Amino acid sequence: MDNSAPATRSGGIVTVLAVAGIVAALMQTLVVPLIGDLPRILDTTASNASWVVTITLLVGAVATPVTGRLGDLLGKRRMLLFCSVPLVIGSVTCALATSLAPMVIGRGLQGLGMGMVPLGISALRELVPPQKLGSSIALISATLGIGGALGLPISAAVTQNTSWRVLFWGCAVLSVFIGILIWRLVPATPAMATGGFDYVGAVGLGIGLVSLLLAVSKGAVWGWGSAEILGLFAVSVNVLLAWGWWELRTRDPLVNLRLAAGRQVLLTNAASVVVGFSMYAQSLIIPQLLQLPESTGYGLGQSMLAMGLWMLPGGFVMMAVSPVGAKLSAARGPKVTLVLGALVIALGYGSSMLLLGSTWGLLVVVCISNAGVGLAYGSMPALIMGAVPPSATGSANSFNTLMRSVGTSVAAAVVGVVLAQMSTTIGGGHTIPTEAGFRTGLLIGCGVALVAAAIAAAIPGRKPAPSPIETDAPVVTKV
């Protein structure tokens, strides 16, 4: 096949990878409309039912760096196909579930599919012509937000009008469809790394991450000073320190910490944690404001479906700004795009102080904030891939995605504590956050976004996005 083939086919490849990313990201918000009904559906307690949400986060966090490294070793197309399999099996398992255990198992399998997004971004380096690389990276990076935004209204509409099982059967069909598209339309990608797989590192990182994220996500429920939470934090710190020692000494590490310690990668990952926090804070606060009764004086009385529809445009804004961010990165460097994205997020949070009183006002807040997230998320893979060799692309991008997940987990814990502490009791003994609590949470998001901008500003100087990737990125032309 001649060299013009990639240019003519790259649009279809990017579309398939973007759709795959959206489907994988859907799994994060898929069960949100079901949370209140899960104890009844699964005949369990509300505390146990929360594992249906938590398990996807935990498995996804552990699986992402593992699938990234395997993508470098075995080829990213092969691992993309692998990730579609547990999505199908997990969706079918959930659709057939009649109790908690199979639902949790199914949701865990769905979490394995989260590696699709960083794998898709990394595969672009080998599949897309240099002139289209920046915009393609930005688009697929935005799928995390797009999928999350689509999940709420789709799942709310399905669960309100049909059986909740239809939701999971639909996910199973979508996952099969994605697997077929990847198999038929995404060319084979070569293994870019050599050596073996670091099983010790994978187990160590898994234990450390699960302990950390479980402590963060369950701290408010189990008590931050409880023996369980303190024990989990202690295990996390000790295991992750031992993991770091091992990774620096093994010949074929799961994560190359020497590369990760380079200033550009280190600061980009640090910014990813903070941007992940600032992105997720508004996702926790604004849906509650939209759904609280108008009688509170600050709630807007929207249904679950209406709330999802008001949040939906934010996902499309992320998609719309992705090519703008790519052009800015090509002209001024991805560092500038990341700084600008963080500042736009801060602007969105700041505008909320004036716009909380109406649904249209909150829509503006969501759109501004998500525009910033789109710019920031699109620039991070370009910064990472501009600082690592092709043999580490999958691992480095997956680790960067993991850092975003850590940020979202911390945001959930911090915002949860703020809203719980600043709450009031209404009729029927129900406790809800106060308006001051919501405003405080949003101001924290604004401050954290400004911190992200400061970290991004410290990243080493200008590097246009395509240049470091063009020089050492072979374009695969065969099917």
Salt bridges, closest charged atoms under 4 A:
ASP72 OD1 - LYS76 NZ 3.46
GLU126 OE2 - LYS76 NZ 2.63
ASP252 OD2 - ARG251 NE 3.67
GLU435 OE2 - ARG439 NH2 3.19
ASP472 OD1 - ARG125 NH2 3.13
